[in-house]
């Protein structure tokens, strides 16, 4: 009977620990998903409104649009509509600096992040890609 209780307690502790680790992984996955969704595929900076799309729906930033002749992702025409949903998300969401892997703790709106990342003292360190 005692062995069964010990096993149950150990498995409960393991489950709680796994839950915490899973929560950390989910949180990091969410951060990366937001970072990918809000990053321009051409300049890699966070996009701010207006956010444009190619005819197949890939997004790119306002600063890069004049530099592009074709979509940087699929080479389609740039005549797609603006992505108002992503613009709202970019306006409302606070994000971490892409150099957080190097120790930067700056956390703010995407418009402030564009400015910060250009000046971030940790941007010259190699970035660990996941």
Buried (B, 14 or more C-beta within 10 A) or exposed (E): EEEEEEEEEEEEEEEEEEEEEEEEEEEEEEEEEBBEBBBBBBBEBBBBBEBBBBEEEBBBBBBBBEEBEEBBBEEBEBEBEBBEEBBEBBEEEEBBBBBBBBEBEBEEBBBBBBEBBEEBEBBEEEEEEE
